[in-house]
Structure formats: structure tokens, C-alpha cells
């Protein structure tokens, strides 16, 4: 019994045999037997060879070692930083940097270094002299500015008339921003140098009509800050005001009354205000 539809004929011109398991070429889509199924087996017209031919070793660039008597070559250059010649790994330390500089060269370098040292010393002397002059001028300017500021505050300051004139300290007191006072403006006030910080704080709060709750346990507390630095004057409310003069503050300084929450202060680790907000 014959099966005329079984199998396929190989499309190779020299073969054409009937194959019951024919293979279809992925490139030209023709049917071939096992022996002619590869692209090279039937010289496939649709197949493109993408392989890159390797270069011949003889055509590769090589670099010969510059050391006398060495025949070693390298595929990559290794140039000496001084003589700019190529050397193999065995001769990379070929003595280029071992040669001692000539005596004249050493003397030239020494003279140049001495000149540099003299120029540097002279420049440092001029800089120090300029700084000292500027500091003297700045200190004198600050002293004059503080004197004028004190005179201006004294002309408008209010305070307890029972405080002797010789014991008075004059300050420009800024009200708090966290809880603004009804007046909400800075006022020049004189205090007694013998008052405690607590009494001075209470008196300033009264003059500026600030709601002072320092005697209540859980309320935010009023404290005095140095306006120029933003630093808290002190935590110790029993300290005497006069003891801070010429150390933290001067007569005629600007101070800030501000509320602080000690629980928040403990978490932050420090108590400060932003000085620029109280100008």
C-alpha cells in the first residue's frame, strides 16, 4: 500500500529524496532533509553570516620595551612619567627617578624657597598690622555707638523712680512675638543693678503690659534674652542683674522678653531666639 501524501522531498537540487521528517529552514522557509537542513548544508540564499573575523596576531600593535637587551613586547603602552618611554613590567622601575639633581639645581631650589619664606613672613606681618588697626578702629566705633545708644535710651526711659540714679541700668526692652502685648512695641526702661533677674523680668512685663504667668507651674515662662546674640541671659532667676554687665550685656543694650516652654527646650537642648525678628 502506498502513501503518496506522506513525507516531503528535500529541496536540495542534488538530493530531492523523500523525507518523512522534513526540516523547514528558518531563513528561506524551504523543506530539507536532515543532511541539508543547516544554512550551510543547502547554501541558503537568505542566511547572513554575522560572525566577526578575528584579527591576525601578526597584525596587532605591540610596544617593545625600551630597556637595553629586553625583547619583551606589550599590547598596551606603559610610558614612564619622566622620560615618556615604554617599559615592560619587569623594567618599569628603570632608575629614571633615582638620579640625584645637580648641585646647581639644589642651590636654585633652596634660594627660591628662602625667598618664598621671606615674602610669606612679610605678608603675614602686613596682614597682622592691618587687622590690629581695624580692630582698634572697630572697638572705638562700637564704643561711640554704644554711648550714643545709651544717651538716646536715657532720654526716653521709664522706671521705678525710687531706684537711685547711680544704680540704674538702661535697656531697650522688646515685647514677645509668641504672645504679643497690647502695646506691642519696644520701650526704653531703667532697672536697678541690684534687682534679681526675676524681679527685673516681672517689672519689664508690667511696664509692657504682658500677661506674666511665671508664678504658674505649667504655663510658658517669660525670660530675658540678649537681642544682639539671641542667647538666653540666664536660667537662674535669683541672679543679680548687675553681675551680667560687661560680661553678657552692657548698659544701653537691647533685651527681649519672650515666652519659652521648658519641655520643648529640653528636647531641643538649647534656648535661643532669632535676633532678626526683634529689630
trRosetta pair geometry for C-beta under 8 A, 3 or more apart (Angstrom, degrees):
i j d omega theta_ij theta_ji phi_ij phi_ji
3 6 3.8 32 123 -5 119 124
6 20 6.2 -7 157 -119 97 95
7 18 4.8 73 122 173 139 93
7 19 5.7 174 -162 84 106 30
7 20 4.1 -64 -87 -90 105 53
7 21 8.0 -37 -118 -13 84 33
7 22 6.8 119 -165 -32 63 104
8 18 7.3 165 86 -149 18 62
8 19 6.1 -27 66 61 69 82
8 22 3.9 -27 53 -34 117 158
8 31 4.6 -50 132 150 143 156
9 16 5.3 1 178 -166 113 65
9 17 6.9 172 -145 89 69 19
9 18 5.6 -41 -90 -91 67 58
9 19 7.5 119 -124 13 19 78
9 31 7.4 96 74 95 46 119
10 15 4.3 -37 94 107 137 123
10 16 5.7 -128 67 -88 81 16
10 17 5.3 23 11 46 116 67
10 19 5.8 71 -54 -12 90 120
10 22 7.3 -171 -83 -124 61 101
10 31 7.0 -125 -118 119 37 79
10 32 5.2 48 -146 -148 86 50
10 33 4.1 -43 -83 -16 127 95
10 36 5.8 93 -169 48 127 131
11 16 7.7 47 -111 -94 15 65
11 30 4.4 -70 38 165 164 124
11 31 5.7 118 -21 65 107 62
11 32 5.8 -73 36 -79 87 73
11 36 8.0 -151 61 113 66 134
11 42 7.1 54 86 -155 90 150
12 15 3.9 47 76 20 111 114
12 16 7.0 -127 73 -40 63 55
12 32 6.1 67 -30 -131 97 100
12 33 7.4 -73 13 24 118 94
12 36 4.2 -80 -43 -165 141 169
12 41 7.6 -70 -84 137 137 87
12 42 5.0 -121 -90 -116 98 104
13 16 7.2 9 -152 -41 22 103
15 32 7.9 69 68 -152 149 80
15 33 6.2 -129 157 17 147 125
15 35 7.3 174 -112 74 147 116
15 36 5.8 -137 -7 -17 158 147
17 33 6.0 17 67 -56 103 147
19 22 4.6 119 88 -79 111 72
19 23 8.0 -45 120 1 149 71
19 31 7.9 -169 57 157 117 105
19 32 7.9 30 24 141 155 31
19 33 4.2 172 -64 -106 146 85
19 34 7.1 171 -145 -13 141 75
21 34 7.3 27 91 -54 104 103
22 31 4.4 11 166 -171 135 111
22 32 6.9 133 -164 60 85 25
22 33 6.8 -65 -119 -88 68 45
23 31 7.1 137 70 -155 35 61
23 32 5.6 -39 69 69 87 77
23 33 7.3 60 22 176 95 11
23 34 6.5 96 -8 -92 128 49
23 37 3.9 10 82 -121 140 133
24 29 6.2 -5 -179 -154 105 48
24 30 7.2 170 -148 87 64 22
24 31 5.7 -37 -93 -94 65 64
24 32 7.9 132 -108 19 19 75
25 28 4.9 14 93 48 135 82
25 29 6.3 -83 72 -32 81 14
25 30 5.4 13 23 51 117 70
25 31 7.9 -142 -3 -78 80 17
25 32 6.2 57 -46 2 98 119
25 37 6.8 -174 -80 -165 75 60
25 39 6.9 110 -152 -86 114 66
25 42 7.1 -98 -75 52 141 134
25 44 5.9 175 -171 -108 146 128
25 46 7.8 130 130 51 124 120
26 29 7.9 10 -165 -73 13 56
27 39 6.0 49 13 -102 142 113
27 44 5.1 80 75 167 135 141
27 46 3.9 173 155 93 100 110
27 47 4.7 -56 -106 -69 178 73
28 44 5.3 -155 -16 -152 119 96
28 45 6.2 79 -90 47 129 81
28 46 4.4 167 -71 10 74 124
28 47 7.7 -60 -30 -31 95 81
30 42 7.6 -126 81 123 126 158
32 36 4.3 -119 -173 96 121 91
32 37 4.6 172 90 -89 115 54
32 41 7.0 129 160 101 151 120
32 42 5.6 -119 -105 -41 147 146
33 36 5.5 61 54 30 78 92
33 37 6.8 -113 96 -45 32 88
34 37 5.8 -34 -142 -10 27 122
35 41 6.5 176 141 -164 52 135
36 41 4.3 -179 -144 139 42 113
36 42 4.5 76 174 -63 100 99
37 41 6.1 30 46 58 35 148
37 42 7.6 28 -89 -13 8 116
38 41 4.1 99 55 -8 82 109
38 42 7.6 156 74 6 49 78
39 42 7.3 -84 -156 50 25 77
39 43 8.0 40 162 -134 59 8
39 44 3.9 -71 -148 18 77 133
39 47 3.7 93 -160 -80 138 162
40 43 7.2 23 -159 -78 35 44
40 44 7.6 -52 -47 9 25 93
40 47 7.9 -107 -53 97 54 163
44 47 3.9 75 88 -9 118 114
55 59 5.4 -111 176 72 103 120
55 60 6.4 116 118 -67 126 81
56 59 4.6 86 67 2 91 104
56 60 7.7 -140 98 -21 53 79
57 60 5.8 -37 -160 5 43 118
60 75 6.4 -36 160 -124 125 102
61 75 7.2 99 83 -154 69 62
62 73 4.1 23 169 169 122 129
62 74 6.8 142 -162 66 73 29
62 75 6.2 -48 -108 -93 66 49
63 73 6.3 147 69 -161 38 74
63 74 5.0 -30 61 63 96 84
63 75 7.5 136 14 -126 89 2
63 76 7.2 -54 16 102 130 17
63 77 4.9 144 -81 -92 167 69
63 78 7.7 159 99 16 144 67
63 86 4.6 -96 164 169 123 164
64 71 7.4 -46 -149 -157 103 42
64 72 7.6 135 -152 85 57 43
64 73 5.1 -37 -92 -99 59 86
64 86 7.3 106 73 90 40 124
65 70 4.1 -50 91 110 134 126
65 71 7.4 31 39 70 107 4
65 72 4.7 40 -15 66 130 88
65 73 7.2 -124 -14 -81 76 37
65 74 7.5 85 -60 -10 79 100
65 86 6.7 -119 -115 118 36 85
65 87 5.5 50 -147 -146 85 47
65 88 4.1 -45 -85 -15 125 98
65 90 7.9 -13 -120 55 156 95
65 91 5.8 96 -168 43 128 133
66 70 8.0 20 65 59 22 118
66 85 4.1 -15 -9 160 170 125
66 86 5.7 129 -23 67 103 59
66 87 5.7 -69 38 -78 91 73
66 91 7.9 -152 62 111 66 137
66 94 7.9 -12 82 -98 98 174
67 70 4.1 47 77 7 103 132
67 87 6.0 72 -33 -133 99 98
67 88 7.3 -79 14 26 120 92
67 91 4.0 -88 -44 -161 147 168
67 94 6.0 -145 -90 -115 103 128
70 88 6.4 -145 162 16 140 125
70 90 7.4 -178 -130 76 136 119
70 91 6.0 -98 -51 -20 166 147
72 88 4.1 11 102 -68 133 160
72 90 6.8 117 5 26 165 119
73 88 7.8 -64 -57 -82 6 114
74 77 7.2 140 90 -90 117 26
74 78 6.5 6 81 0 167 104
74 86 7.2 -148 44 175 119 122
74 88 5.9 166 -41 -109 115 76
77 86 5.0 -92 -148 -103 83 120
78 86 5.9 96 57 -149 58 75
78 87 6.1 -78 93 62 103 60
78 88 7.4 102 48 -115 131 19
78 89 7.4 67 37 -70 172 59
78 92 6.4 -57 138 -106 134 108
79 84 5.3 -1 -178 -154 118 51
79 85 6.7 150 -143 72 71 15
79 86 5.7 -46 -87 -81 61 62
80 83 4.7 20 84 48 132 84
80 84 6.2 -92 68 -41 75 15
80 85 5.4 7 20 49 112 68
80 86 7.9 -152 -10 -79 78 16
80 87 6.2 53 -50 0 101 116
80 92 7.8 169 -88 -159 83 62
80 94 7.0 -72 -88 39 139 118
80 96 5.4 125 -178 -23 139 163
81 84 7.7 13 -160 -72 12 60
82 96 4.4 163 60 157 136 131
82 97 6.3 174 -30 -67 148 79
83 96 5.4 -128 -13 -119 108 132
87 91 4.5 -117 -174 98 113 94
87 92 5.2 157 100 -95 118 46
87 94 5.6 -141 -111 -31 159 132
88 91 5.5 63 55 30 78 93
88 92 7.2 -104 99 -48 35 77
89 92 5.7 -21 -145 -23 34 116
91 94 5.0 40 169 -78 87 103
95 98 4.6 -58 -154 30 67 125
95 99 7.1 78 156 -40 85 82
96 99 7.3 -53 179 3 29 104
101 105 4.3 -107 168 88 112 132
101 106 5.6 140 98 -56 114 82
101 109 7.8 39 121 -8 160 137
102 105 4.6 95 60 3 81 106
102 106 7.2 -145 96 -7 43 85
103 106 5.7 -53 -152 33 34 113
103 107 6.5 31 153 -16 66 105
104 107 5.8 -55 -149 38 33 110
104 108 6.2 37 152 -23 65 107
105 108 5.6 -53 -148 34 31 115
105 109 6.5 31 154 -18 64 105
106 109 5.9 -57 -151 36 30 109
106 110 6.3 30 152 -20 65 107
107 110 5.6 -53 -146 36 32 113
107 111 6.3 32 156 -19 65 106
108 111 5.9 -55 -148 36 28 109
108 112 6.4 28 153 -19 63 108
109 112 5.7 -55 -148 36 31 112
109 113 6.3 32 154 -20 65 106
110 113 5.8 -55 -150 35 30 111
110 114 6.5 31 153 -19 64 105
111 114 5.8 -53 -148 35 32 112
111 115 6.5 33 153 -19 64 105
112 115 5.8 -55 -151 35 31 112
112 116 6.5 35 150 -21 64 105
113 116 5.6 -51 -150 34 33 114
113 117 6.5 35 152 -20 65 104
114 117 5.7 -53 -150 34 33 113
114 118 6.5 33 152 -19 65 104
115 118 5.8 -54 -150 35 33 111
115 119 6.4 31 154 -17 66 106
116 119 5.8 -57 -148 38 30 109
116 120 6.2 31 154 -20 65 109
117 120 5.7 -55 -145 37 29 113
117 121 6.3 30 156 -20 64 106
118 121 5.8 -54 -147 35 30 110
118 122 6.4 28 155 -17 64 107
119 122 5.8 -57 -150 37 30 111
119 123 6.3 30 154 -19 65 108
120 123 5.8 -56 -147 37 30 111
120 124 6.3 31 155 -19 65 106
121 124 5.8 -54 -148 36 30 112
121 125 6.5 33 152 -23 63 105
122 125 5.6 -52 -151 32 32 114
122 126 6.6 30 152 -17 64 104
123 126 5.8 -55 -150 36 33 110
123 127 6.3 33 152 -20 66 106
124 127 5.7 -54 -146 37 31 112
124 128 6.3 33 156 -20 65 105
125 128 5.9 -54 -149 35 29 111
125 129 6.4 29 153 -19 63 108
126 129 5.7 -56 -148 37 31 112
126 130 6.3 31 154 -19 65 107
127 130 5.8 -56 -148 36 30 111
127 131 6.3 30 154 -20 65 108
128 131 5.7 -56 -147 36 30 112
128 132 6.4 30 156 -20 65 106
129 132 5.9 -54 -148 34 29 110
129 133 6.5 27 154 -16 63 107
130 133 5.9 -58 -151 38 30 110
130 134 6.2 28 153 -18 66 109
131 134 5.7 -57 -146 38 30 110
131 135 6.2 32 155 -22 66 107
132 135 5.7 -53 -146 34 30 112
132 136 6.5 31 155 -19 63 104
133 136 5.9 -53 -150 34 30 111
133 137 6.4 27 153 -15 64 109
134 137 5.7 -58 -147 41 31 110
134 138 5.9 32 154 -21 67 109
135 138 5.6 -53 -141 38 29 111
135 139 6.1 32 157 -21 64 105
136 139 5.9 -53 -146 35 27 110
136 140 6.4 25 154 -16 62 107
137 140 5.8 -57 -149 38 30 110
137 141 6.2 31 152 -21 65 108
138 141 5.6 -54 -146 36 31 112
138 142 6.2 32 155 -19 66 105
139 142 5.8 -53 -146 36 30 111
139 143 6.3 32 154 -21 64 106
140 143 5.7 -53 -148 34 31 112
140 144 6.5 29 154 -16 64 106
141 144 5.9 -57 -151 37 30 109
141 145 6.2 29 153 -19 66 109
142 145 5.6 -56 -145 38 31 111
142 146 6.2 31 156 -19 66 107
143 146 5.9 -54 -147 36 28 110
143 147 6.4 30 153 -21 62 107
144 147 5.7 -55 -149 34 31 113
144 148 6.4 29 155 -16 65 106
145 148 5.9 -56 -149 38 30 109
145 149 6.2 32 152 -21 65 109
146 149 5.5 -54 -145 37 31 114
146 150 6.3 33 155 -21 65 104
146 250 6.1 -14 -158 109 138 144
146 252 5.7 128 -175 84 77 138
147 150 5.9 -52 -149 33 29 111
147 151 6.5 30 152 -19 63 105
147 252 7.8 -169 -101 -16 18 173
148 151 5.7 -53 -149 34 32 112
148 152 6.5 33 152 -20 64 105
149 152 5.8 -55 -151 34 31 112
149 153 6.5 27 153 -16 65 106
149 252 4.9 115 104 167 97 122
150 153 5.8 -57 -147 38 32 109
150 154 6.2 36 155 -24 66 106
150 170 6.1 113 -150 73 79 130
150 251 5.8 45 -117 122 130 89
150 252 3.2 -80 -83 -82 82 136
151 154 5.8 -52 -146 33 29 114
151 155 6.7 34 155 -25 61 104
152 155 6.0 -55 -158 26 30 113
152 156 7.4 -8 158 10 61 107
152 188 8.0 -152 120 -85 71 151
153 156 6.7 -84 -157 50 33 87
153 157 5.5 48 156 -56 75 109
153 170 4.7 138 116 154 124 122
153 171 7.3 -125 -172 128 151 2
153 172 5.7 -115 -108 -58 122 88
153 188 4.2 179 -155 -137 79 130
153 252 5.6 170 25 -132 140 74
154 157 5.7 -39 -128 6 28 120
154 170 5.6 -65 -76 -100 71 166
154 188 7.8 -114 -44 164 17 140
154 190 7.8 52 -117 -69 64 122
156 188 4.8 98 89 43 93 136
157 170 5.3 -91 -79 -135 159 105
157 188 4.1 -92 -87 131 70 103
157 189 5.9 141 -155 -113 90 10
157 190 4.6 76 153 -29 137 94
158 187 7.0 -35 33 166 108 118
158 188 7.3 113 10 90 65 71
158 189 6.0 -35 67 -112 68 66
158 190 7.5 -162 90 19 20 81
158 207 6.7 163 92 -147 114 128
159 163 6.2 -45 134 32 121 133
159 168 6.9 134 80 -136 161 114
159 189 5.6 116 -77 -172 91 69
159 190 3.8 -87 -23 63 154 80
159 191 6.5 -144 -134 -67 131 37
159 203 7.9 41 -143 158 79 131
159 207 7.9 -31 -99 -88 51 148
160 163 5.0 90 84 -17 94 102
160 192 7.3 -38 58 -34 122 105
160 203 7.1 -68 -31 -147 114 137
163 167 5.6 -124 179 85 88 108
163 168 5.5 109 125 -83 120 85
163 190 6.9 -162 80 122 143 105
163 191 7.4 -171 -109 176 169 25
163 192 4.4 -144 -128 -76 123 97
164 167 4.6 74 65 12 90 106
164 168 7.3 -142 94 -30 47 84
165 168 5.8 -43 -154 3 35 119
167 192 5.2 8 136 -146 114 81
167 193 5.2 -130 -170 25 72 96
167 194 6.1 -29 -165 -4 128 102
168 190 4.3 3 -168 177 112 127
168 191 7.2 130 -152 65 62 29
168 192 6.8 -51 -98 -97 47 47
168 193 7.5 -111 -60 -24 1 88
169 190 6.5 152 72 -157 36 71
169 191 5.3 -29 62 65 93 82
169 192 7.3 64 15 164 91 6
169 193 5.2 110 -32 -75 114 80
169 241 6.4 -154 38 134 152 124
169 242 7.0 -169 -45 -91 138 72
169 245 6.7 -128 -118 -81 135 129
169 251 5.5 -121 -144 -113 76 86
170 188 6.6 5 -173 -175 98 99
170 189 7.6 168 -148 89 56 35
170 190 4.8 -32 -93 -97 69 86
170 251 5.9 59 41 -176 80 84
170 252 5.6 22 87 -80 101 54
171 188 7.3 174 92 -148 36 58
171 189 6.0 -21 66 64 82 79
171 190 7.6 140 18 -101 67 37
171 191 6.9 -2 14 6 113 110
171 249 7.8 -10 -101 177 118 139
171 252 7.3 169 -96 -140 43 7
171 253 5.7 -19 -122 72 89 70
171 254 6.9 131 -172 -116 81 23
171 255 4.9 2 177 8 137 111
172 186 5.6 28 171 167 95 123
172 187 7.5 176 -155 90 59 24
172 188 5.3 -35 -99 -93 68 70
172 189 8.0 126 -117 18 22 71
172 227 7.9 -39 84 3 98 153
172 252 7.9 22 -13 -177 91 49
172 253 7.6 -127 30 117 80 36
172 254 4.4 -29 69 -109 105 78
172 255 7.3 157 75 25 51 62
173 186 6.3 170 84 -156 44 74
173 187 5.6 -18 58 63 95 74
173 188 7.6 147 12 -109 77 18
173 189 5.1 0 -4 18 125 120
173 204 4.9 -161 -142 -153 157 120
173 207 7.4 86 64 82 151 124
173 208 6.4 -122 116 -53 123 130
173 254 7.9 178 -76 -159 21 60
173 255 5.6 -19 -108 72 66 92
173 256 7.7 142 -162 -102 55 23
173 257 6.2 31 -177 -19 102 106
174 186 4.7 -30 -98 -99 62 103
174 227 6.2 99 4 -92 133 128
174 254 6.5 43 -24 176 107 101
174 255 7.1 -160 19 98 80 42
174 256 4.5 -24 63 -110 111 74
174 257 6.8 -168 83 22 55 70
174 278 4.5 82 149 -172 166 114
175 180 6.5 71 125 -146 125 58
175 181 4.5 -106 -150 11 143 115
175 183 7.0 166 -54 78 151 92
175 184 5.9 -121 68 -127 151 37
175 185 7.0 45 2 39 123 16
175 186 6.9 -140 -4 -81 77 50
175 208 5.0 176 -92 178 101 138
175 210 6.3 178 -143 -77 97 117
175 257 6.1 -26 -132 60 36 108
176 179 5.5 22 98 51 129 69
176 180 6.9 -143 88 -87 71 34
176 181 7.2 103 40 -30 79 88
176 210 6.6 95 13 -136 107 134
176 222 7.4 -109 -49 -122 134 90
176 256 7.6 101 -90 170 54 87
176 257 5.5 -78 -46 107 84 78
176 258 4.6 131 -115 -116 93 51
176 259 5.5 53 -147 -7 157 83
177 180 6.7 6 -140 -72 33 81
177 258 7.1 -8 23 -119 76 103
177 277 6.1 -40 -41 143 162 124
177 278 7.2 -121 -37 -83 117 85
178 220 7.6 -91 117 133 147 162
178 258 6.5 91 6 -162 112 83
178 259 4.8 -107 71 48 137 109
179 210 7.4 104 100 -157 104 92
179 211 6.6 -78 141 47 137 108
179 220 8.0 154 -14 75 131 136
179 259 5.8 48 11 -10 111 141
180 184 4.7 18 -179 -104 111 109
181 184 5.4 -175 67 -63 68 54
181 208 5.0 -147 -46 148 177 92
181 209 5.1 124 -175 83 115 79
181 210 4.6 -71 -88 -83 115 72
181 211 7.9 179 -109 -5 74 69
182 209 5.1 -46 37 113 105 136
183 187 7.5 10 128 -43 149 122
183 208 6.0 -125 50 -163 128 62
183 209 5.6 116 -9 39 104 118
186 254 7.7 -19 -153 -146 142 106
187 207 6.3 -142 89 136 147 114
187 208 6.1 -168 20 -88 126 88
189 203 7.6 160 169 124 138 101
189 204 5.9 158 75 -111 165 83
189 207 5.6 119 -105 94 136 168
191 195 5.7 -90 171 34 104 140
191 200 4.9 42 -157 -128 152 102
191 203 6.5 138 -113 80 101 142
191 204 7.5 -37 -72 -57 125 96
191 241 6.1 -75 118 149 129 173
192 195 4.4 108 69 -25 94 99
192 200 7.9 -140 50 -85 67 94
192 241 7.3 121 92 48 54 135
193 240 7.5 44 155 161 62 100
193 241 5.9 -136 -148 88 39 98
193 242 3.3 62 177 -78 94 114
193 245 7.0 -34 -132 -18 111 140
194 240 6.5 -36 -150 -155 38 114
194 241 7.6 -12 38 43 9 96
194 242 6.3 3 -66 -10 40 129
195 199 4.4 -122 -171 85 105 121
195 200 4.9 128 111 -56 128 87
195 203 7.4 -38 -167 -1 162 140
195 240 7.3 138 82 -149 30 66
195 241 5.2 21 71 0 80 126
196 199 4.7 95 54 7 81 99
196 200 6.9 -146 93 -4 42 88
196 237 6.5 58 150 151 113 62
196 238 5.4 -47 -148 -147 131 36
196 239 6.6 118 -155 68 75 34
196 240 6.2 -62 -101 -95 51 49
196 241 7.2 132 -180 -28 9 83
197 200 5.6 -56 -146 40 32 113
197 201 6.2 37 154 -24 66 106
197 224 6.6 -130 -165 23 100 128
197 233 6.7 179 -136 106 130 125
197 234 5.8 -123 -81 64 168 116
197 236 6.8 104 30 99 140 62
197 237 5.1 -126 82 -143 100 44
197 238 7.3 -16 33 27 93 12
197 239 5.0 29 -15 63 118 86
197 240 7.7 -137 -31 -99 74 5
197 241 6.1 141 -80 -75 59 74
198 201 5.8 -55 -149 33 28 112
198 202 6.4 25 155 -16 64 107
198 214 7.5 168 -149 146 91 153
198 237 3.6 65 -64 169 100 106
198 238 6.6 5 -7 -71 120 43
199 202 5.7 -54 -147 37 32 111
199 203 6.2 31 155 -21 66 107
200 203 5.8 -55 -146 36 29 110
200 204 6.4 27 156 -17 64 107
200 224 7.0 -7 107 -48 113 150
200 241 5.1 98 -47 -74 150 134
201 204 6.0 -57 -148 37 28 108
201 205 6.3 29 154 -20 64 109
201 212 7.8 140 137 -135 90 131
201 214 7.1 92 115 -58 129 159
201 222 5.6 152 175 111 117 108
201 223 7.0 -41 -121 -123 140 28
201 224 5.7 -127 -91 -37 95 102
201 237 7.1 -64 14 -136 137 101
201 257 7.0 134 -148 -121 78 103
202 205 5.7 -56 -148 36 30 113
202 206 6.4 31 153 -21 64 106
202 212 6.2 118 -127 167 65 165
202 214 7.0 -104 -82 37 90 142
203 206 5.7 -54 -151 34 32 112
203 207 6.5 29 153 -18 65 107
204 207 5.7 -55 -147 37 32 110
204 208 6.2 12 159 -2 68 112
204 210 7.9 8 118 21 73 129
204 224 7.5 93 35 -90 156 107
204 255 7.8 -76 -123 96 163 124
204 257 5.6 -174 120 -67 125 133
205 208 6.2 -67 -141 50 26 97
205 210 4.2 -92 -153 62 78 109
205 212 4.0 76 146 -64 155 126
205 222 5.7 34 -79 159 132 174
205 257 6.3 164 -80 -159 75 152
206 209 7.5 24 -177 -76 30 38
206 210 7.9 -71 -46 39 21 76
206 212 7.3 -46 -56 -3 65 139
208 257 6.7 179 43 37 156 151
210 222 6.8 108 122 -104 136 143
210 257 6.3 -140 -22 125 171 143
212 222 5.5 -53 -127 -3 85 145
213 216 4.5 -34 176 28 96 119
213 219 3.8 -59 122 123 130 160
213 220 7.3 72 67 61 115 58
213 221 7.7 -113 86 -100 74 46
213 222 7.9 125 42 -18 57 97
214 219 7.7 -108 -74 84 20 114
214 221 5.4 71 -115 -141 76 83
214 222 5.6 -73 -61 33 108 92
214 237 8.0 137 -177 -119 136 155
216 219 4.1 53 86 3 115 122
220 259 4.1 54 133 177 126 112
220 260 6.3 169 -167 72 94 24
220 261 5.0 -55 -106 -75 96 70
221 259 6.8 143 71 -149 27 65
221 260 5.9 -31 64 59 81 79
221 262 6.8 32 14 -37 120 103
222 257 5.7 -4 -167 -172 108 96
222 258 7.3 150 -145 77 61 22
222 259 5.9 -41 -87 -90 57 63
223 232 5.9 -14 145 -141 136 103
223 233 7.3 -171 167 33 89 90
223 235 7.9 -25 -129 -108 134 49
223 257 7.6 157 75 -149 30 52
223 258 6.4 -33 61 67 78 71
223 259 7.8 114 15 -123 79 19
223 260 5.5 -11 14 8 126 120
223 271 7.4 9 83 151 161 144
224 232 7.7 102 84 -161 52 61
224 233 4.4 -9 98 11 98 136
224 234 7.9 10 64 33 100 70
224 255 5.3 -12 -165 -180 101 125
224 256 7.2 136 -159 70 50 48
224 257 6.4 -28 -97 -94 61 60
225 230 6.5 -11 172 -163 125 34
225 231 6.6 167 -157 87 82 31
225 232 5.6 -54 -103 -101 80 43
225 233 6.4 -149 -104 -24 23 81
225 255 6.7 145 71 -166 44 69
225 256 4.3 -26 63 62 100 102
225 257 7.9 -177 19 -75 83 14
225 258 5.8 -1 -1 19 126 118
225 272 7.8 111 -141 -152 131 42
225 273 5.1 65 155 13 172 126
226 229 4.8 21 96 40 117 98
226 230 7.2 -38 78 16 74 15
226 231 5.2 4 39 58 110 82
226 233 6.0 122 -39 -79 84 78
226 248 6.3 -132 -64 163 141 96
226 249 6.0 -153 -108 -83 110 95
226 253 6.9 -42 -141 166 86 136
226 254 8.0 93 -170 84 52 64
226 255 6.5 -46 -105 -112 40 70
226 256 7.7 -19 67 17 6 91
227 230 7.6 23 -162 -70 25 47
227 253 7.4 166 31 164 97 87
227 254 3.9 -43 35 107 144 103
227 255 6.2 -145 -23 -102 95 14
227 256 5.0 120 -82 -33 83 101
227 275 5.7 108 172 -141 56 92
227 278 5.4 -121 -136 96 105 129
228 253 7.2 -85 -11 -155 116 101
228 254 6.8 119 -39 54 79 98
228 275 6.3 24 -175 -139 12 145
229 275 6.7 154 76 -66 8 136
230 272 4.8 46 139 -174 105 95
230 273 4.8 -146 -152 68 84 62
230 274 6.2 3 -119 -111 134 12
230 275 4.4 -104 -58 -44 93 89
231 248 7.6 -118 92 -156 126 111
231 272 6.3 -33 -98 -114 43 87
232 235 6.9 41 136 -57 137 69
232 260 7.9 -7 -99 -43 126 160
232 271 4.6 35 -39 95 136 112
232 272 7.1 -106 -25 -86 82 45
233 244 6.4 15 -171 -145 103 166
233 248 6.2 124 -142 131 72 148
233 249 7.1 -9 -123 -34 110 125
233 255 7.2 3 -56 -137 133 115
234 237 7.8 175 104 -66 100 36
234 239 5.2 -23 114 31 163 150
234 244 7.2 -130 -28 -80 123 135
236 239 4.4 85 100 -29 109 106
239 243 6.2 -107 177 55 96 130
239 244 7.4 71 139 -42 127 107
240 243 4.8 93 74 -11 90 107
241 244 6.4 -64 -171 28 42 106
241 245 7.7 51 141 -35 69 96
242 245 5.6 -35 -160 4 50 118
243 247 7.6 -20 146 23 58 138
244 247 5.6 -109 -160 60 44 104
244 248 4.5 -41 -171 43 100 111
244 249 5.3 40 129 26 105 100
245 249 6.1 -52 -103 83 49 81
245 250 6.5 84 -157 -120 74 36
245 251 6.4 26 -141 -46 121 79
246 250 6.3 69 -79 -101 48 78
249 253 4.5 -110 -162 17 96 162
249 255 7.2 -1 -120 -74 144 106
250 253 5.3 123 56 -48 62 105
254 278 7.7 161 146 124 124 114
256 273 6.1 -105 94 65 152 161
256 278 5.1 -42 -100 -145 129 168
258 273 5.6 135 4 -82 170 141
260 264 7.7 -137 -179 66 73 105
260 265 5.7 42 168 -55 116 129
260 271 5.7 19 -141 -145 153 125
261 264 4.2 59 86 16 109 110
261 265 6.5 175 88 -16 53 87
262 265 5.0 -51 -140 38 38 118
262 266 6.3 47 157 -27 67 97
263 266 5.9 -48 -153 27 29 112
263 267 7.0 26 149 -14 59 104
264 267 5.7 -57 -155 36 37 111
264 268 6.3 28 152 -13 70 109
265 268 5.8 -59 -144 42 32 106
265 270 7.5 -99 -163 102 80 17
265 271 4.8 -2 -137 -78 121 100
266 269 7.7 36 179 -71 29 37
268 271 7.5 112 81 -76 125 50
273 277 7.2 -109 163 51 97 116
273 278 7.1 37 134 -21 131 131
274 277 4.6 68 90 -4 104 112
274 278 7.8 150 92 -8 64 89
275 278 6.3 -77 -163 40 42 101
275 279 7.9 66 148 -55 70 82
276 279 6.4 -18 -163 -24 45 112
